């Protein structure tokens, strides 16, 4: 599917890498910012042809990999930092890489040595009521993610409020946890652009992933959807002309899409509550009630989505855990 061209802006070059899979993401977006040297925001995944594609688009803009002085990674998922090492190797020089402290572990060699599908994820999915055959499919899918990126041995941490400046741009880091604990947006004040990573995407509602590996959490009470909604509020007062997301087309109405996201999540919470009214049920059994169609590869996302909405319902005393399982059973409460 073709996306409409990004606005032509001075000192900002959008590079939309076509993605064959998953098809719903459409593209992996990379942004080259500045007159040179450049700041690269995200890199895209390490898939066949992606490095060549990025190089060709940089060349068209009058640059090469050697013109990049830093790479800022919006969050630690492989489709956002996958090419960082390849770009450095092609440039023939080290390039400073930055990521939020809470996602640093995701890009580390230590994390890559471990299986991406952990015992904790296995236990979580069993607790959700997922059949063993589905768990095996998820395990196989996660094992393929490793090929989409190389680990980053040298990476610096950035925090909320940090600033990056160069000729023709000024970027401020806005920590927006939810999609991952370390997800960040970047606000370019001169041209009023918000680089949103996976925090805001036009054609889909970003998934606030359940954090299963909780040993990495500084706050054991962290809930991804609650954090995500609070992060949306954090962006509400920004002066933004365009949002440049991590996938798909640009957005020209930040307040409108924030409002639509909030309405979506409230509606989804109501759907989950209604699905639990009749009897106690495991989360896996709710998928068909909540989603009209779930591709085989997205079952994990569906389970995660239901779970994070259920956490909010429990916070609001609209639902409760009735059996610790496995599988865990939940039921709606009258309110």
C-alpha positions in Angstrom: 0.0 0.0 0.0 1.3 3.4 -1.0 1.3 6.2 1.6 1.0 9.9 0.6 4.3 11.8 0.5 5.5 13.6 3.6 5.5 17.4 3.4 8.7 18.8 2.0 10.4 20.7 4.8 13.7 22.3 5.1 16.3 20.2 6.9 14.0 17.2 7.5 14.1 14.3 5.1 11.6 11.5 5.6 12.6 8.0 4.4 9.7 5.5 4.4 11.0 2.0 4.1 8.3 -0.4 2.7 7.6 -3.2 5.0 6.5 -6.6 3.6 5.6 -7.8 7.1 3.7 -7.1 9.2 1.6 -5.5 6.5 -0.5 -3.4 8.8 2.6 -1.2 9.7 3.0 -0.2 6.0 6.4 1.4 6.4 9.3 1.9 8.8 10.0 5.6 8.9 13.5 7.0 9.2 14.1 10.7 9.5 17.3 12.6 8.6 17.4 15.9 10.3 19.7 18.8 9.7 21.8 20.5 7.0 24.8 18.2 7.8 26.1 16.7 9.9 22.8 14.8 10.3 20.8 13.4 13.2 19.0 10.2 12.2 15.8 9.4 14.0 15.4 5.6 14.0 17.0 3.4 11.4 14.4 0.9 10.3 14.8 -2.9 10.5 17.5 -5.0 9.0 15.6 -6.6 6.2 16.7 -7.4 2.6 17.2 -4.1 0.7 16.5 -1.7 3.6 20.1 -0.5 4.0 20.4 0.2 0.3 17.0 1.9 0.3 18.0 4.3 3.1 21.4 5.0 1.4 19.7 5.8 -1.9 17.2 8.2 -0.2 20.0 9.9 1.6 22.0 10.3 -1.6 19.0 11.9 -3.3 18.9 14.5 -0.5 22.6 15.1 -1.0 24.0 13.1 1.9 25.7 9.8 2.7 26.0 7.6 5.8 29.3 9.4 6.6 27.3 12.6 7.1 25.4 11.2 10.1 26.8 12.3 13.5 24.2 10.7 15.8 21.3 8.2 15.7 18.4 8.7 18.1 16.3 5.6 18.7 12.7 6.3 19.8 12.4 3.0 21.5 14.1 -0.4 21.7 12.1 -2.5 19.3 14.0 -4.1 16.5 12.2 -2.3 13.6 13.5 1.0 15.0 17.2 0.3 15.6 17.8 -2.7 13.4 20.1 -1.0 10.9 22.2 1.1 13.4 25.2 -1.2 13.3 25.0 -1.6 9.5 24.9 2.1 9.0 28.0 2.6 11.2 29.8 0.0 9.3 28.8 1.5 5.9 29.9 5.0 7.2 33.3 3.6 8.2 33.1 5.3 11.5 31.4 5.1 14.9 28.2 7.1 15.2 26.9 8.1 18.6 23.6 6.3 19.4 21.1 7.4 22.0 18.1 5.7 23.6 16.1 6.3 26.8 17.6 4.6 29.8 14.5 2.4 30.4 14.9 0.8 26.9 18.7 0.5 26.9 18.5 -3.2 27.9 16.4 -4.0 24.8 19.2 -3.2 22.4 22.0 -4.8 24.4 24.1 -7.8 23.4 23.2 -9.4 26.7 19.5 -9.3 25.7 20.3 -10.7 22.2 22.1 -13.7 23.8 18.9 -14.6 25.6 15.9 -16.1 23.9 13.4 -13.3 23.0 10.7 -15.7 24.0 11.4 -16.2 27.7 10.1 -18.6 30.3 8.2 -15.7 31.8 6.3 -15.1 28.5 5.6 -18.8 28.4 4.0 -18.8 31.8 2.2 -15.5 31.1 0.5 -16.9 28.0 -0.5 -20.1 29.8 -2.0 -18.0 32.5 -4.0 -16.1 29.9 -5.4 -19.4 28.7 -3.6 -19.6 25.4 -3.5 -23.2 24.0 -0.1 -24.9 23.8 -0.3 -25.0 20.0 -0.7 -21.2 19.9 2.1 -20.7 22.4 4.4 -22.7 20.1 3.4 -20.4 17.1 4.3 -17.4 19.2 7.6 -18.9 20.2 8.5 -19.5 16.6 7.5 -16.0 15.6 9.6 -14.4 18.3 12.7 -16.4 17.4 12.6 -14.7 13.9 12.9 -11.2 15.4 16.6 -11.6 16.2 17.5 -11.4 12.5 15.9 -7.9 12.2 18.6 -6.1 14.2 22.2 -6.2 15.5 22.8 -5.4 19.1 24.2 -2.0 20.0 27.3 -2.3 22.2 27.9 1.4 22.4 24.8 3.4 23.2 24.3 6.5 25.4 21.2 7.1 27.4 18.9 10.1 27.0 16.3 11.4 29.5 13.1 13.5 29.4 14.0 17.1 28.6 17.4 16.4 26.9 18.1 18.5 23.9 19.9 17.8 20.6 20.9 20.7 18.4 22.5 21.2 15.0 22.5 23.4 12.0 18.8 24.0 11.2 17.1 22.1 14.0 16.5 21.8 17.7 15.1 18.6 19.2 13.7 18.1 22.7 13.2 14.6 24.2 9.8 13.9 25.6 9.6 10.6 27.5 6.3 9.0 26.6 6.1 5.5 28.2 3.4 3.1 27.2 4.2 1.3 24.0 7.4 0.5 25.8 8.7 1.9 29.1 11.5 3.8 27.3 9.5 5.2 24.4 10.3 8.8 23.5 9.0 11.4 21.2 11.1 14.2 19.8 9.8 17.8 19.4 11.5 19.9 16.7 10.6 23.5 17.8 11.7 25.4 14.7 9.4 23.7 12.3 6.9 22.4 14.9 7.3 18.7 14.1 6.7 15.9 16.5 8.6 12.7 15.8 6.4 10.3 17.6 8.0 6.8 17.0 5.3 4.3 17.8 3.5 6.5 20.4 1.2 8.0 17.7 0.5 6.3 14.4 -2.2 7.5 12.0 -3.7 4.3 10.6 -3.6 2.0 13.7 -3.9 2.5 17.4 -0.5 1.8 19.0 -0.4 -1.2 21.3 0.7 -0.4 24.9 2.5 -3.7 25.4 2.2 -5.6 28.7 5.7 -5.6 30.3 6.1 -9.3 31.1 9.8 -9.2 32.0 9.2 -7.0 35.0 12.7 -7.4 36.5 13.6 -4.4 34.2 10.9 -2.2 35.7 11.9 0.5 38.2 8.3 0.5 39.4 6.8 -2.9 39.9 3.3 -1.3 39.8 3.9 0.0 36.2 0.9 -0.5 33.9 1.5 0.2 30.3 -2.0 1.5 29.3 -2.2 3.8 32.2 1.3 5.1 31.3 0.3 5.5 27.7 -2.8 7.6 28.4 -0.8 9.8 30.8 1.8 10.2 28.0 -0.9 11.4 25.6 -1.8 14.1 28.1 1.9 15.1 28.1 1.7 16.0 24.4 -1.6 17.8 24.5 -0.2 21.3 24.9 2.6 21.1 22.3 2.7 23.5 19.4 2.8 20.9 16.6 2.2 21.4 12.9 2.9 17.8 11.8 3.4 14.5 13.5 6.0 12.3 11.8 5.3 8.7 13.1 7.4 5.6 13.2 5.1 3.9 10.6 2.8 5.0 7.9 1.6 8.5 7.0 2.2 11.8 8.7 -0.6 13.4 10.8 -1.7 17.0 10.7 -4.1 17.0 13.7 -2.4 16.0 16.9 -5.3 17.1 19.2 -7.8 15.2 17.1 -5.8 11.9 17.1 -5.2 12.1 20.8 -9.0 12.5 21.4 -9.7 9.6 19.1 -7.2 7.4 20.9 -8.7 8.2 24.3 -12.2 7.4 23.0 -10.9 4.1 21.5 -9.4 2.9 24.7 -12.5 3.8 26.7 -14.7 1.9 24.2 -12.4 -1.1 24.4 -12.5 -1.1 28.1 -16.3 -1.2 27.9 -16.1 -4.1 25.4 -13.9 -6.1 27.8 -16.2 -5.4 30.7 -19.3 -6.5 28.7 -17.5 -9.7 27.6 -16.9 -10.6 31.3 -20.4 -9.8 32.6 -21.9 -13.3 32.1 -19.3 -15.4 33.7 -15.6 -15.6 34.7 -13.4 -16.2 31.7 -9.7 -16.3 30.8 -8.3 -13.5 28.6 -7.6 -15.8 25.6 -11.3 -16.6 25.4 -12.2 -13.0 25.0 -10.4 -12.4 21.7 -13.3 -13.2 19.5 -15.6 -10.9 21.5 -13.2 -7.9 21.4 -11.7 -8.2 17.9 -13.6 -8.9 14.7 -10.5 -10.5 13.1 -7.1 -11.3 14.5 -4.4 -12.5 12.1 -2.5 -15.5 13.3 0.7 -13.5 13.9 -1.2 -11.0 16.1 -2.6 -13.2 18.8 0.0 -12.0 21.2 -0.9 -8.4 20.5 -4.6 -9.2 21.1 -3.9 -10.9 24.4 -1.7 -8.0 25.5 -4.3 -5.5 24.5 -7.0 -7.1 26.5 -4.8 -7.6 29.5 -3.7 -3.9 29.7 -7.4 -2.8 29.5 -8.3 -5.2 32.1 -5.7 -3.8 34.5 -7.5 -0.4 34.2 -10.9 -2.0 34.8 -9.5 -3.7 38.0 -8.1 -0.3 39.1 -11.5 1.2 38.6 -13.2 -1.8 40.5 -15.1 -2.7 37.4 -13.5 -6.1 37.2 -11.8 -8.6 39.4 -9.6 -11.7 39.3 -11.8 -14.6 40.5 -9.4 -17.5 40.0 -5.5 -17.3 40.0 -5.4 -20.3 37.6 -3.8 -21.3 35.4 -5.6 -20.1 33.5 -6.5 -16.9 35.4 -10.2 -16.1 35.3 -11.7 -12.6 35.4 -15.2 -11.3 35.9 -16.9 -7.9 35.5 -18.2 -6.2 38.6 -21.3 -4.0 38.7 -20.6 -0.3 39.3 
